[in-house]
Amino acid sequence: MRIFSCKDPNVDVIYVCPFTMTAEVYKYYMKILELVEVEDPSKRFHLVVPENYTKFHENMSLAQALSYSPKAIKQINNLIADRQAYIVPGKISNFDIKLSI
């Protein structure tokens, strides 16, 4: 899983998902990261949900909805700050490329 990239102390993971995870699922992820010895996983693994995904999900991919979700984009920009970052998409589309620029 890509979340294990957090094992590298120089890497944080921003996971964009189409819905808010339940508290139980989030705790599960945190516990897994603790078990693989990720230091302070709640500061290294971040969830971002595009606020407009529910409005567009039937007609748009997650990347498209993210590009039309200014709050989520701002949240990602704040998490990245001035650091280098890259996108690891499941299936590459033009919207993934647009978001990465």
N, C-alpha and C positions, 0 to 999 in steps of 0.2 A: 504494500500500500504506500501511496505517496506521503502519507502523514509521517512515516518513519524517517523522512528527510530531516525531521526535527532533531534526530540524533546528532547531526552535525551542529555544533554550537554556533556556527555562523549562519544557520538557516532557520527562518521562520516559515510557516506554511499558512497561507490564506486560502481557505476552502470555500469556494462559492457554491452554495447549494440552493435548490429551488424552494425550500421551505425551512422554517425554523425547526431545529432539532428539539426534541423533547429533552427535558432536564436529565432524564435517565440515560438517553443515548449520548448526550454530551459528557456526562460523568463516566460512561463506559469508555469513550475515546480518551478522556483524561487518564483513566486508570491504565489503559493499555500503554499510553505514553510514559506513565510513571514506571510501569513494569519493565519497559525497555530502557529505563534510566535516562529519560529526557528530563533535563533540569528545568523546573518551573514550567510545565507544559501549558498552563493557562496563559502564559505570556508569549508562547511560541507557536501555538496553534490557534488560529482565528477563524471564525465563521462569518461569512457575509452572505446575506440574503437580499437579492435585488428586490426593492420595494414594489416594483411594477411587474414582477413576474406573474403574479396571479391575474393581472389584467390582460396579459398577452400570451400566457403559456400555451394556448392551443395553436397559436399561429407563429410563435417565435421560439427559437432555441434559447437556452439559458444565456449564452453569450450575447444574443440580440437583446434580450430583456435587460441584461446588465448594462448594455450601452445606452439604454433609455431609462436608467435608474440613477439619477444624480446623487442621491444620498449614499447609495452603495459604492459608487465610484469615488465619492469623497472619502468614505470610510477606508477604502483600499488605499487611496493616495496618502491618507494620514498614517496608515500602518506601514506603508513603504517608506515614507518620508524621503530622504535623499539617498536611500540605498538602491543598489541594483536589484532588479526583480525580473522574473520571467513567468510566462504562462505555460502550464502543462495541460493542454486540452485533451479530452477524450477523443474527439474527432475534430480535426481542424476545419474551420470555415473562414470566410472573409471577415466575419465579425470578430473572431479570435485575433486575427491579424490586426484589425482596426483597433481593438482594445490594447494590444501590446505596444502600439506606437505612441 
